[in-house]
C-alpha cells in the first residue's frame, strides 16, 4: 500500500456510498435502496440518519484499532 491509497474517514464513507450506489444501479433492491437513503449526505454535510453516522464512526474506530494490532493488514485501502 502506498500513501496515495490512504483515505480519510470521510473519503472512505463516500467511497462506500459510491460502491453501494453503483451496485444498486445494476439491480435495485429495497434493502440497498433503503440503506442508501439513510446513508445519504445532506447539503450541510451530515448523514440523513444520524444513527448511521455513529455506526460509521464506530466501524472506523474498530478498523483503526484492528490495524494497530496487526489485523486488516491485507486491506487495499487504509482508513486514516
Residue, then its C-alpha position, 0 to 999 in steps of 0.5 A: x500500500x502506498x500513501x496515495x491509497x490512504x483515505x480519510x474517514x470521510x473519503x472512505x464513507x463516500x467511497x462506500x456510498x459510491x460502491x453501494x450506489x453503483x451496485x444498486x444501479x445494476x439491480x435495485x433492491x429495497x434493502x440497498x435502496x433503503x440503506x442508501x437513503x439513510x446513508x445519504x449526505x445532506x447539503x450541510x454535510x451530515x448523514x440523513x440518519x444520524x444513527x448511521x453516522x455513529x455506526x460509521x464512526x464506530x466501524x472506523x474506530x474498530x478498523x483503526x484499532x484492528x490495524x494497530x494490532x496487526x489485523x486488516x493488514x491485507x486491506x487495499x485501502x487504509x482508513x486514516 
